[in-house]
Amino acid sequence: MKINENYLNLASNYLFADIAKKVKAFKMQSPDADVISLGIGDVTQPLAPAVIEALHKAADEMATSTTFRGYGPERGYDFLREAIVTHDFRARGINIEADEVFVSDGAKSDTGNFQELLAEDCVVAVTDPVYPVYVDSNVMAGRRIVKLPCTAENGFVPELPSEHVDVIYLCYPNNPTGTTLNREQLKVWVDYAIRENVLIFYDAAYEAYIQSEDVPHSIYEIPGAKQCAVEFHSYSKTAGFTGIRCGYTVVPKALGLLNALWNRRQCTKFNGTSYLSQRAAEAIYTPAGKEQVKATIAYYMENARLMRESLTAMGFTVYGGVDAPYIWVGVEGSSWEFFEWMLHSAHVVCTPGAGFGPSGEGYVRLTAFGTHENTAEALERIRKTLPSLSL
């Protein structure tokens, strides 16, 4: 059998699969240990009541022949795409049309799949540290990847590439560092992309967590961005849809063929997001849905505040957690060794920064998606066991 040998260039395991394997092994060795996970960014709070109501109503519709739905449109139902452009873009003064929006089963799928539209010899730039999907999906295609270090020394703001690249992935608020770009900083990238004929893949999966006035919720708030950027959105962390699966991608018609080609790709490889998921997503744009989702985000951001302040008081150097649900914590020595210490000593799971790229070494990522009780307990365990830390 002939295989795509580019797959042999991947790391043997996906980062979060590696973490799950190590946690499983620890639990087998210590079955009585109460392990708290602040590692993988899965949510813990229930879906908003407005979403539950919409799901029940949609399920009832599927129970009768007159309202039953089968295959849906590949771009997504009009009711959701119109809600998206009205509330996520036009409300911010951004002119996006419904036929530029493609509803999907989540940002992870689309950020991984959109690279299929690129030529194999495109040079791809990614920030370092970086969400692994951006790198892995392009390694699978055999592309050359340029890494742009984001460190404490440069304020976690990547410098423009020193060589020509064709595509740049930007994720803000950032996963994993929890840091952001303000309008002036993001404008530098848009101007660069227009000047150098570079395509930006902008992952805005965490935009709902932005608290600061000068941090854009969309790259399209920057003049000219529709000529150079595709934007990805997710309801996973915005509204707790990790088990429902729904998101969307914006492909402006100003990008020429890309809008039509992405539609063609979706028509061939994607049968559309489920009707129930799209009705659930529509519900978060209702007045009640907006308030309920806002309250859940505030719940998680309270965890972020507690982690940021508590870890700082313990002597750690901490970044993020202001406009994002991630805390980026500086540690001494190997981030994987720190992971092992936290798991075995405090029974708390973190994500080693090295798993996000070379510039992630010396850091671990914590998420704010736990319950208040588990977050407080995890921090207390870390505080109590900190004197035992020896790396």
ROKOLZA-12442 format. One record per residue (C-alpha): x negated, y negated, z negated. Coordinates in steps of 0.1 Angstrom, whole numbers, padded with zeros to 4 digits, always signed. Layout:
XYZ;...
//
This chain:
+0000+0000+0000;-0013-0035+0009;-0007-0061-0017;-0010-0098-0020;-0045-0099-0034;-0040-0134-0047;-0021-0118-0076;-0053-0102-0086;-0067-0137-0094;-0040-0142-0121;-0048-0137-0158;-0038-0102-0168;-0008-0115-0189;+0014-0145-0190;+0006-0166-0220;+0039-0162-0239;+0039-0125-0231;+0005-0122-0248;+0018-0141-0278;+0049-0118-0280;+0027-0087-0278;+0004-0099-0307;+0034-0109-0328;+0050-0075-0322;+0018-0057-0332;+0016-0077-0364;+0052-0070-0373;+0046-0033-0369;+0016-0035-0392;+0035-0057-0417;+0072-0048-0414;+0081-0067-0445;+0066-0100-0433;+0090-0128-0426;+0076-0143-0394;+0086-0178-0384;+0080-0188-0348;+0070-0224-0340;+0054-0211-0308;+0076-0203-0278;+0099-0233-0272;+0133-0215-0275;+0162-0233-0291;+0180-0223-0322;+0211-0246-0325;+0244-0234-0310;+0259-0248-0278;+0279-0280-0282;+0316-0276-0288;+0324-0293-0255;+0302-0268-0237;+0319-0238-0255;+0353-0252-0246;+0343-0255-0209;+0329-0220-0209;+0362-0206-0223;+0382-0225-0197;+0360-0213-0169;+0362-0177-0181;+0399-0180-0181;+0399-0192-0145;+0379-0161-0135;+0408-0140-0150;+0434-0148-0123;+0432-0145-0086;+0444-0181-0079;+0414-0197-0098;+0388-0169-0094;+0354-0180-0080;+0330-0159-0061;+0298-0170-0045;+0293-0207-0050;+0275-0233-0028;+0238-0230-0028;+0233-0267-0036;+0257-0264-0065;+0294-0274-0069;+0303-0310-0061;+0318-0316-0096;+0284-0311-0112;+0262-0328-0086;+0285-0359-0088;+0282-0359-0126;+0245-0357-0123;+0241-0386-0100;+0266-0407-0119;+0252-0402-0154;+0215-0393-0150;+0207-0417-0122;+0232-0444-0112;+0237-0452-0149;+0200-0461-0149;+0202-0481-0117;+0187-0453-0095;+0204-0446-0062;+0204-0408-0058;+0230-0391-0036;+0247-0359-0044;+0232-0342-0013;+0198-0348-0028;+0206-0327-0058;+0202-0289-0059;+0216-0271-0089;+0195-0240-0100;+0191-0216-0128;+0164-0237-0145;+0134-0259-0140;+0110-0229-0144;+0124-0212-0113;+0123-0244-0092;+0088-0256-0103;+0075-0221-0095;+0094-0217-0062;+0091-0251-0046;+0055-0245-0037;+0067-0220-0011;+0074-0251+0012;+0037-0260+0011;+0010-0249+0035;-0014-0224+0021;-0044-0248+0025;-0028-0275+0004;-0050-0286-0025;-0030-0288-0057;-0039-0310-0087;-0026-0302-0122;-0032-0318-0155;-0052-0298-0180;-0038-0286-0204;-0008-0276-0183;+0024-0255-0182;+0011-0222-0168;+0038-0218-0141;+0024-0246-0121;-0010-0229-0119;+0001-0193-0116;+0026-0199-0087;-0001-0216-0066;-0027-0189-0075;-0002-0164-0062;-0002-0184-0029;-0040-0186-0027;-0043-0224-0030;-0072-0243-0045;-0064-0260-0077;-0080-0292-0091;-0077-0297-0128;-0074-0332-0143;-0084-0331-0180;-0061-0348-0205;-0080-0352-0238;-0079-0374-0269;-0107-0394-0253;-0086-0405-0224;-0054-0407-0244;-0040-0376-0227;-0035-0398-0196;-0051-0380-0165;-0074-0399-0143;-0067-0400-0106;-0083-0372-0086;-0119-0379-0074;-0112-0359-0042;-0082-0358-0019;-0054-0336-0030;-0021-0329-0013;+0001-0322-0043;+0000-0333-0080;+0022-0317-0108;+0031-0342-0135;+0052-0332-0166;+0064-0360-0188;+0072-0360-0216;+0044-0335-0215;+0044-0298-0223;+0023-0289-0241;+0008-0322-0256;+0041-0339-0263;+0026-0372-0249;+0041-0395-0224;+0033-0421-0196;+0048-0455-0198;+0061-0473-0168;+0028-0490-0160;+0009-0457-0162;+0034-0438-0141;+0034-0466-0115;-0003-0460-0110;+0005-0424-0099;+0033-0435-0076;+0012-0461-0059;-0016-0436-0056;+0007-0410-0040;+0020-0434-0015;-0015-0448-0006;-0030-0413-0003;+0000-0394+0011;+0003-0371-0019;+0034-0353-0030;+0043-0355-0067;+0062-0327-0084;+0076-0344-0114;+0089-0322-0142;+0113-0342-0164;+0126-0312-0184;+0122-0331-0217;+0134-0365-0207;+0164-0364-0231;+0140-0365-0260;+0125-0399-0250;+0129-0425-0278;+0106-0453-0266;+0120-0480-0244;+0089-0482-0221;+0089-0445-0212;+0108-0437-0180;+0134-0409-0180;+0129-0404-0143;+0100-0411-0119;+0126-0427-0096;+0127-0456-0120;+0094-0466-0104;+0097-0484-0070;+0087-0462-0041;+0090-0429-0059;+0117-0415-0036;+0091-0416-0008;+0066-0394-0027;+0083-0373-0055;+0104-0343-0061;+0119-0343-0096;+0129-0312-0117;+0154-0312-0146;+0166-0286-0170;+0195-0282-0194;+0175-0256-0214;+0162-0279-0241;+0185-0308-0233;+0217-0289-0242;+0204-0255-0255;+0210-0236-0222;+0181-0212-0226;+0206-0184-0226;+0230-0200-0201;+0205-0209-0174;+0211-0241-0155;+0190-0270-0142;+0186-0291-0111;+0160-0304-0086;+0162-0338-0068;+0147-0338-0033;+0152-0373-0018;+0160-0374+0019;+0133-0401+0021;+0109-0371+0019;+0119-0361+0054;+0120-0324+0061;+0116-0313+0025;+0153-0318+0017;+0164-0297+0046;+0137-0271+0041;+0145-0266+0004;+0182-0262+0013;+0172-0236+0039;+0150-0218+0014;+0178-0217-0012;+0203-0205+0014;+0180-0176+0021;+0168-0167-0014;+0193-0180-0039;+0230-0173-0042;+0238-0203-0064;+0241-0209-0101;+0271-0193-0118;+0304-0212-0119;+0305-0208-0156;+0271-0223-0161;+0279-0252-0139;+0312-0260-0157;+0292-0258-0190;+0267-0282-0177;+0294-0306-0165;+0308-0307-0200;+0276-0323-0214;+0284-0354-0194;+0318-0359-0211;+0320-0385-0239;+0323-0357-0265;+0295-0337-0248;+0271-0366-0248;+0276-0373-0285;+0272-0336-0294;+0241-0331-0273;+0226-0363-0287;+0232-0350-0322;+0214-0317-0315;+0184-0336-0300;+0183-0357-0331;+0182-0325-0352;+0152-0312-0333;+0134-0346-0334;+0139-0347-0372;+0119-0314-0372;+0093-0331-0350;+0090-0360-0374;+0086-0337-0404;+0059-0316-0387;+0040-0347-0375;+0040-0363-0410;+0034-0332-0430;+0005-0319-0408;-0011-0354-0408;-0009-0354-0446;-0026-0320-0446;-0055-0336-0427;-0048-0324-0392;-0050-0347-0362;-0016-0347-0346;-0003-0359-0313;+0032-0359-0297;+0065-0354-0315;+0076-0390-0309;+0092-0388-0274;+0090-0350-0271;+0098-0319-0291;+0062-0307-0291;+0034-0313-0316;-0002-0310-0304;-0024-0302-0333;-0062-0305-0333;-0079-0275-0350;-0115-0264-0357;-0129-0236-0337;-0111-0213-0313;-0074-0219-0309;-0067-0182-0306;-0085-0176-0339;-0064-0203-0355;-0033-0185-0340;-0045-0153-0357;-0050-0171-0390;-0016-0187-0390;+0001-0154-0381;-0017-0132-0406;-0020-0157-0434;+0010-0179-0432;+0032-0156-0411;+0038-0185-0387;+0036-0184-0349;+0020-0212-0329;+0008-0214-0293;-0030-0215-0287;-0040-0245-0267;-0065-0225-0247;-0036-0207-0231;-0027-0240-0213;-0062-0245-0198;-0098-0253-0208;-0089-0288-0222;-0064-0271-0245;-0091-0254-0265;-0093-0269-0300;-0056-0274-0302;-0024-0255-0309;+0011-0263-0299;+0041-0263-0323;+0077-0267-0312;+0105-0286-0330;+0132-0261-0319;+0134-0242-0352;+0160-0247-0379;+0153-0274-0405;+0150-0247-0431;+0124-0226-0412;+0105-0256-0401;+0101-0268-0437;+0093-0233-0449;+0066-0229-0422;+0050-0262-0431;+0049-0252-0468;+0033-0219-0460;+0006-0236-0439;+0000-0261-0467;-0004-0233-0493;-0026-0210-0472;-0048-0238-0457;-0075-0234-0484;-0080-0198-0470;-0087-0211-0435;-0122-0202-0424;-0130-0201-0387;
//
